[in-house]
């Protein structure tokens, strides 16, 4: 393949051709590189020839998988970098590219730039990451001639490369009259490390002033760290020990102590203990931070033994460190610390039990938790909440049986926090405690821990609950547990059965719980309670009906509105009735609007009529707009009527909402009007997959079309189509069949609804069910 050289004016071509030609002499057939971009950027500055700069950078990335192209591109870049007649920006750009791809072949070109102050840093940028020995030799060679900031930069690069061969020169530069150069040489020697560097740095500390002394000392420490990392502990120790001397700066002593502890051996524990015994808080803190690093139970015992000899402040630090170690060999010392005269130490000891305690310390923690000293009580409770080990819950239960009322309440909270499900039988007993505070906490805990097996017992306790606070807690507990029960029929039966034995207050609570879940069995019980002889039960029953989760008791409420002489009940019933008319149901829209008209006539205040309009605004149907229009002519209702009309109008304009059994987040692809997007199940058709469309208004649905022409084989092997007004009650399918090809047209028996569900009923190994475009054909309801 012919090698290309840029066609440049003869007066500007010499350097470029010289370097490109020299590099081409490496031999081998090379990939073609277009010289035109190089020619264009050669005279360009930042902001100019951006397309050419980008083209070369892209070619560099492309060359990562093409050695021949990479080799040829390197030649052009090296030639550009060495071209003295090219702009500074162009040559800097070439160096940046060579940093990513340069080899020994480009080192000569880059070496010529090292003494050049404007370009030296860019040449180093390219040479520093190269692993070839030629790059190191070039940088070392430049150390002899460079000066000032340029020399500092080269020294830094030599240090980053960990170039051992540069050590003699760097040792000489430690005495350079330019302080910046001397400091850079010290830092570089610290990075390179080794015997020669360590000796030179140790000698340089003698007579050195600041900042040289600090820099040389830091570098010497780095040498020790390198020895330690290499397993040469004796050499590391020989540096750390003098640097731990009393005359050294505290930060140096701290670093040296860290190193000595890491070296290990019999001296490590003693080294940590010594500063702990000192009066220097800073060094105490440093020593404590190393406690966790010394392994073994013997070390733990040594630190624990030293604990009583320390100042209170130091004891707090050591207790925290022992807790971090997590070694239970320290537990006896921690127990003793809970009796210390200083509160800070006692609190730290109680907190340490979170990681060091077991069942044996439960009585101690229980006693502290029940005490009148808040910091200690809080620390004890926090440790009880997370205490680990066999028998901890049993120990807490044993303490619970012996505790006073205040203690029982606190321990019940602890059991709940610990998620101690094995404590539920005991908690059920506590729910009948003579103390109302204990009963309240017991019910709260049971609500967090009980399950379907203990639910009947919990309901029975609700029936017998004493005191307002305990009754409220019992009701919350029953409701909390009931939410998680899978046996809905069993849940309702347990609640209804308990009504017969309950006090009026208990009945009211049970009725409220029944109302949260609904259902025929529950509704029958609440209806019966409306006629209860106790006024409080009647009140609870009516309020429960008014808040019922579906529209089932609408007629009950309408009857109350018509017949009751209790104004409060009339208002509650009316409010519940108009709310339920807006809920999904099987009533035709004409019947719903007729009922709203009747409700409007039963109102006695403007506020009630406004409420009726607000509920009508929740409907989606053209007939609603017509029904709202007359109220806009009423000055007292004009604003509310117009707001309702606007809300219904906007709702009817909203697009259909879609969801699916699989990949629901992609369901909108089936209705986006784009044939090249799709929704799919992401798994082979197995039967039971579904796709749901929620129309903006209730309509008569006449036809559904499934278009899978973008994935022709992904049509449904079988299908059923269902309609619903509320998305819950589906009834029987309005169409059944089998897909036969890419487009499946499904005519429906005219049905009224807002929700359309298509269920895929067939099987096909290896093929998804897909929908590229879905069309639902409708006509408005009369």
N, C-alpha and C positions, 0 to 999 in steps of 0.2 A: 504494500500500500504506500502511496506517495505521501511523504511528510510535507505539511503545509507551513510556510513562514509568512507572516502578515506582510502585505504589500504596503510599506511605509515609505515616505519620502526618503531619498538616499541619505540626506544629512541626519536623519533621526533614526536610521535603521541599525547603525553599527552595533550598539550594545545589545539590543534585543537579539539580533542575528547571532552575535557571538555566544550568548548564553544558550539560546535555543539550539544552536549548532553543537555546542559542547555537550549538552544534555542528550542530544539525539545520538551522539556517538556511543551511547550505552548499548546500542545494538538491539535487534529484534524488530519485528514488524509491529507498528503501532496503529491504533485506531485514529481515524481522522478527527481533528478538532478544528472547527471553523475559526480562522484567525480574525475574522471581521470584528467580533465584539471586543477582542483585545486591542485591536487598532483603534476602536472608537473610544474606549475608556482610558487609553494611554494619556490623553490630554484632558481628561475630564476631571471635574471636582465634584464634591458632594452635591447632589441635587441634579446633576447632569448625567445624561446617558443611563438613566435608571434601568431601562429595558435591557441594555447590554450587561450591566452589573448583575441583574437578576438572572439573565440567561447563563452567565458563567457560573453563578452560585448554584443554579439548578443542575447544570452539567456536573458540578462537583458532587452533588448528592447522587446523581444518576451513576457516577463512576464507582460508587461503593460496591456495586456488584459486577464491575467490568474492569479487571486488572489492566487490560491493554489501554482502555480509555483513560483510566486513572493515571497511568504512566505518561501518556502523551499530554494530558492536561497539566500534570505537574511540571513538565518541561516549559510550557507556555507561561505558567504562573511564576516559576522561578526566574525566567527571563524578564518578565515584567517587574518583579520585585527588585532585580538588580539594575534595571534600566534607569540611569541617572537623569535622563531627559524626560522620563514620565513624571506625572504629577505625584505629589505626596499622597493624595487620596487614592490614586490608582495603585501605588506601590504598597500602601497599607492594606488595601483590599486584597492584594495578592498574598500578603503575609497571613491574613486571617484565613484564607482558603487553605494555605499550606499547613496551618496549624491542624487542620482536620485530616489532611491527606499527605503531608510531606514525608519524604524518606531521605535516606543518606544522599540521594541524587540532588536534592535541592539545598543541602547544607552549605556548599561553597557559595552559592548565591546569597544565602541568608547571612553567612559569616561576614561578608563585606559590609553589611548594614550595621553590625554591632557597634562599631565606633561612631556611627553617624547618629548624633543626638536626636534628631527628629524621628528617625526610624528604628533606633536601637530597641525601644520597647516592643515594637511590632515584630522585629526579628526574634527577640526573646520569646514572644508570644507563640511564634511558630516552632522554635527550637526546643523550648522547655519540655513539652510532652513527648518529644521523640525519644524512642528507646535505643536508637542506634548509638554506638560509641562515637561516631563522627560528630554528633550534635554536642556531646559533652566536651570533646576535644576543642570544638570551635568556641564554646563558651569559656573554657579555661584559657584558651589562647587570648581571648579579648580582655581577660583580667589584667594583663600586663600593660596594655596601652590605654584602656579607658580611664576616664577621670570623672570626678564629681557624681552627679545624679545618675549618669550613664553607668558608671562603675557600680554604684549601689544597686541598680537594677540587675546587672549581670551577677553580682554576688548573691542577690536574692534568688535568681534562677538556679544557680549552682546549688544553693542550699535546698531548694525545693526538689531538685533531682537527686539529693542525697549522694552527691558525687564525692566519693572518698579520695579520688586522685587530686581533688582541688584543695584538700586540707592543708598541705604545706603553704600554698599561696595565701589561703585564708588566715593561717596563723600569722604570717607576715603582715597581713592587712589589719590585724588586731592593733598594731601600733601605728597605723596610718594617721598622719596629722589631720586628715579630714575626719571629724568625729562621726559624721553620718556613715562613712565607709567603715570605720572601726566597729560601730554598732551593728551594721549589717553583717560584717564578718563574724561577729560573736553569735548573732542569731543563726547564721548559716551553719556554723560549727555545731551548735546545739541540735540542729535538725539532722546533721550528718552523723554526729556522735562517734563513738569508737574511742580507743585508747589515746591516740594522738590528739584528738579534739578535746577529750576530757582533761589531759595534762595541760594543754595550752590554756584552756579556760580557767583551770585552777590557778595557774601561774598569773594569769591576767587579773585575777581578783586582788592581788597584792598591790597596794598603793592606788587602786582605781577609785576615782570619784564618781559621783552621780552625773548623768544617768548610766554611765558605763558599768558601774558596779552592779546595779540591779539587772542590767541586760546580760552581763556575763554570768551572774549567779543563776538567772532563769535558764540560760543555755546549759550551764553545768547540771542543773536539775534535770533537764531534758536528757542529758547523757545518762544520768542515773536511771531515769525511766526506761531508756532504751536497753540498758543492761538488764534491768528487771524483766522486761518483756522477753529478752533473749534467754532468761534463766540464769544469768550471771549475777546471782544475789550478792556474793561477796563484794564484787566491784561496785554494785549499786549501793550497798551498805556503806562502803568507804566514802561515798559522796554524801549520802543522806545524814550520816552521823555528825560531821562538822557543821552541816547546814541546820541541824536541830539545836545548835548551841544557843545559849541565852542571849548572845549579842546580835544574833540575826533578827531581821525584821519578822514580825508575827506571821505575815503571809508566807514567808520562806520557811519558817519553823513548822507551820501547819502542813505545807507541802512535803517537807522532809519527814514529819511524823507519819503522814499518810504512806510515804514510801517505806519507812521502817516497819510499819504494821504489815504492809504487803509483803515485805521480805519474810516476815513470820519468825518462827522460832520461839524459844522460851522467853525472849525479851519482849515480845509483842505486847503481852498483857501488862507487864510492868511499865512499859512505855506509855500505855493508855492511862494506867492508874495514876502515874505521877502528876500529870497536869490536872487530873480530876481532884487531886488533893491540894492543888495550889489555890492561891487567892485570885487568880487571873480568870475572870469569867470568859474572856475570848478564847483562851486556850482550853478551858473546860468544855466549851461548846464544840471546839474542834475535836477534842479527844472523844467526846460522846458520839460524834458522828461516825467514829471508827469502830464503836463497840459491836455493831452488827456484822462487821467484816471478819472478825476473828472466829473461826469455827470451833465447835466442840462444846460439850457440856461442862468441861473443866473451866473453860473460859467464862461460861455463864456463872458458874459458882464463884469464881474469883471476883467477878464484877458485883455479884450479889452480896458477897462477904464484905466488900468494901463499902457498900451502900450506907450503912449506919454511920460511917466515919466522915461522910461528906457533909457539906453545908446543905441546908434545905433546898436552895436553888439548884445545886448540883444533883441532889437526889432526884428532883423532879426530872431533870434531863436524863439521868441514868435509867429511871423507871420507864420513861418513854422509849429509850433505846432497847431496854430488855423486852419490852412489849413487842417491839419490832422484830427482835430475834425470834420470838415465839417459842423459846425453850422453857419448858415447865420446870426445869431445874431451878429456876429463879422464883418459883411460886412461894416457897416458905419465906423468903426475904420480902416479897411483896405483901404477904399477909401481915408480917411484922410492921411494915411501913404504914399499914392502915391505922396503926395505933400511935403514929408520930404526933408530936405536939403541934406541928405546923400543918395548917389546913391544906396548904398547897401540896404537900407530900401525900397527905391522906387521899386527896382527890386524884392525884396522879396514880397512886396505887390502885384505887378502885377502878380507874379507867384501864389500867394494865390488864385487869382480869378479863377484858374482852378477848384477849388472845392467849392469856396464860391460865385462865381459870377452868374449872370443871365442876362437876356436881358437888364436890366437897366444899366449894366456897359459896354455894347458894345461900346457906344460912347467914353468912357474913354479909353478903350483898343485900339480902332481904332486910336485915336489920338496918343497914345504912340507908336503904331506899325508903324505909318507913320513918327515918329520923327527921328532925326539925331543921337540919342544916342543909339548905337548898343545894349548894354546890356538890356536896357529898351524895345527897339523895339522887340528884340528876345523874352523877357519874355512875352510881350503883345501878340505877334503872337502865342506863344505856348499856352497861356490861351484861346485865341480866337478859336484855333483849337479844343479844347475839352470842351468848355463852354456848360453847360447843362441848360435845362429849356425851357418852351414854349416861342416861339417868338424870339429865338436867331437868327435863320437864317433870319427871316424877318427883324430883327434889323440890321443885317449885310448888307442885300440888301438895306435897307434904307440909310445906311451909304455909300454904294457903289455908289448910285446915286448922292451923294453930294460931293464925294471925288475928288481930283485931279487925274491926270493920274497915278502918282506913287501909290497913295492910292488905286485906282481902281485895279491896277495890284496885289497889295498885298492882297486885300480882295477877289479877284477871286481865288488866291491860297488857301486862307483860306476856301472858300466854297468847293473847290475841296477836300481838306483834310478832311473836315467835311462830305463828301459824301452827300452834300445837293442837291439831285435830284430835289427838288422843285425849285431850282434856275436856272435850265436849260433855261427857257424862257428868263430870264434876261441876262443870259450868251450869248445867241444867239444874243441879241442886242449888247452886248459888243464886239462880234466878228466883228462888223462893226464900232467899235470905230475909231475915227480919229487918235488915238495914236497906233503905231504899237506894242509897248510893251504890251498894253492892249489887242489888238487883239490876239497876240501870246498866252498870258496867258489864254484868253477866250477859244481859240481852245483846248489848253491843258486840261483845266478843262472839257470842253464838252466831250472830248474823254474819260474821266473817268466816266462821269455821264450820258451821253445820252443813249437812248435805241431805239428800233425799231420805236417807235412813233415819235421821234424827228430826226431820221436819214435823211429823205428827206430834212428837213430844214437845217441840217448840211451840206449835199451835196450842197445845194443851196448856202450856205455861202462859201464853198470852191470855187465855180465858181466865186464869187465876191471878194475873198480874195485879199488884197492889201499888197504889200511888201513881200520880199523874206522870212523873218523869219515867218511872219504870214501865208504865204502860206505853208511853211514846217509844221508848227504847225497844220494847217487845214488838211493837208494830213495825218498826224499822227493820228489826231482825227478821221477822217473818217475811216481810216484803223482799228483803235482800236475798234470802235463801230461795224464796218462791220463784224469783226471776230465773234462777239457774236450773230449775227442775224441768226434766224432759217429759215427765208424765203429767201432762196438763189436766187430764181427767182426775188423776189421783190428787193433784194439788187442789182442784176445786172441791172434790169430795171431802178432803180433810178440813178445809176451811168451812164448808157448809155444815158438816157434822158438828163442828165445835160451837156453832151458833146456839144450839139448844142448851148448852151448859154455861154459856157465857153470861157475865154480868152485863148490864146495859152499856157500860163503858167498853167492855170487851167486845160486845156485839158491834158497836160502832166501829171499833178498830178492824174487826174482821170484814165488815161491809166495805170499808175503804180499800182493804187489800183486794177483795173480790172485784171491786170496780176497776182496779188497775189492769186486770187481765181479761175481763169480760167472759163471754161464753154463755151458752144457754143455761147450764146448771147454776152458774153464779147469778145470772139475771133473774131466774125464778126465785132464788133466795132473797135477793134485794127487793123484788116486787112484793114478796110476802112481808118483808120487814117494814114496808111503807105503812102497813096497817098495824104495826106493833102498838101495844098499849103504852109503851114508854115514849115520851116525847123526844128524848135525846136519840133514841133508836130511829124513830120516824125521821128526824132531822137528818141523821147520817145517811139513811136510805135514800131520801130524796136528793141530797147533795151528790150521792154516789151515782144515781141515775142521771143527773144533770151533767156529770163529767164522764159518762160511759164512753169507752173507746170507739164504739161504732154506733150506727143509727138504730139499733134494735129497739131501744126503749122510747123512740120518738113519740109514739102514740100515748104512752103512759104520761109523758111530760105534757103533751097537748091536753090531755084530760085534766091534769092538775091545773094548768093555766085556766081552763074553763070553769073548774068547780071549786078550787080552794078559796077560802076566805082569809088565808094567811098571806099578807102582801109579800113577805120575804120569800115564801115558797113560790108564789106566782112569778116573781121576778127571776128566781133561780130556774124554775121550770121553763119559762119563756126563753131565757138565755140559752139553756141547754138545747131546747127544741130547735131554735133557728140555727144553732151551730151544727146540729146533726143533719139538718136538711142539706147542708153543703158537703157532707161526707159522702163518699162513694156508696151507692146502693143500687138496687135493681128497679127503683122507681123511674118511670118515664119522666122526661124533663117537664112535660105538661103538668104532671101531678106535683112535682117539686115546686113549680112556680105557683100552682094553685094553693099549696100549703103555705108558701110565703105570703101570699095575698091574705089568707085567713089569719096568719100570725100578725100581719100588719094591723088588721082590724081588731085584734085582741090587745094591742098595745094601749097604754094609757098616758104615756109620756113621750115627748119628742126624742129623748135619749134612747128609748127603746126602739123607736122607729129607725133611728140612725143605725142602731145595732143590726136590725134586720137588713138594711141596705148593705152594711159591711159584709154580712155573711153571703148575701146574694152575689157580691162581687167575687166570691171564690168559685163560682160556677163558670163553665166554659161552654157557651151555646148561643147561637144567634137569637134564640127566643128570649134569653135573659135580657138582652139589650132592649128589646121591645117592652119587656115588663118593667124595666127601670125608667123608661122615658117619662111616664106621667109624674114621677116623683121629682123630676128636674124642674117641674113647673111650680112646685111647692116651695115658697121662699124659705121656710124653716129647714127644708131637706135638700135644697138645690145643690149646695156644695158637696154633700155626701153622695148624692145621686150622680152628679157629674164625675166625681172621683171613681165611683163604682163602674160607670160606663167606660171610662178610660181604662181601668184595670182589666175589665173583661175583653175589651177590644184588643189590647196589647197581648193578652194571654192567647187569644185566638190566632194572632199572627205568629206566635212562637213556632219554631220548627218542631217536628216530632222528635221525641227522645227515644234513644235505642239502648238496649243492653243485651247481654248474651251470657250463656252458661260458660263459655270459654272465650278468652281474650276479649273481655268486655271493653277494655280500653280502646280496642280497634273497631268496635261495632259501628262507629260513625262512618267508617269507610264504605259501608254498604248503602249509605244514603247521601253521599257527598256529590253525586252527579258525575263522578269520574270513573270511567270503565276500567282504567288501569290501576285502580286501588281496590282492595278487597278486605272483607272480614273473613277469617277462617277459624276453625276449631283448634288448629295446631296439633291435632291428633287424628288418627284414623276414625272414621265413622263407626260408632259402636251402638248407637241408639240412645235416646234420652237427651241429646244436645238440643238447646233451644235458642231462639232469637226473639226478642220482645220489642214491640213498637208501641210507644205511648203517643197517641195522637193528641193534638192540641185541644180538640173539642170532641164531644161525643157525636158519632156519625153512624150511618148505615154503611157497613163495609161490604163491598160487592165482589172484590177480586184482589188476589195477591200474586205478584209475578216475581220470581227469583231468577236473576240473570247471572250465570256463572261462565259466560263465554270466554272470559280471560283465563279461566282454569276449567276447561271443558269437562273434565272427568269428575269434578267436585260437586256435581248436583246431588240433591238428597235422594237416597235410595228408597226412602219412604218418608211420609210426612203426615202430620195432623195439625190442623189450624184451629185455634181456640179464640173466642172473643170474651171480653170482660168489661164491665163498667168501672170496676174498682181495682183491677189488677190482683184481686185475691180470689174471688169466686169465678171459676172458669167453666164449670158445667161440662157438657159433652162437646166433643169436637164438631165444628161446623163444616169441616171438610177433611177427607182422608184420601190418600192415594200414593202413587209411586212416581218419582221423577224418571223421565225417559231420556233426557238430554240436557244440553247446556242451558236452555231456557225452560223453566217450569212455571206454567200458568195455572193458577188455582182459582177457579170460580167458586164463590161461596154462596150458600143459602143466605139471603139478605139477613144480616144480623146487626143489632144495635150495640155499640160499645165504643170505648176509647182506647182499650188495650187489645193488641193483636199478638198472639204468641204462636210461633211456628215451631213445632217439635219435629226433629229429625228422628225417624223410627227405624231406619235400616242400618245395615252394616256393610263396610267395604274395607278390606284390608289394604293398608298403605295409602288410602286417599282421604284427604280432609273433606269436611263439608265447608264450602266457600260460598260467599255471596259478593259478587262485584257490584251489582246494583239491585236494589229492592224497590218495588213499586206497590203501594197500597191504593187501590181505587175505592172511592167512597162517594156517597151522596149525602147531603145534609138530612138530618131528621126533620120530619114535618114540623 
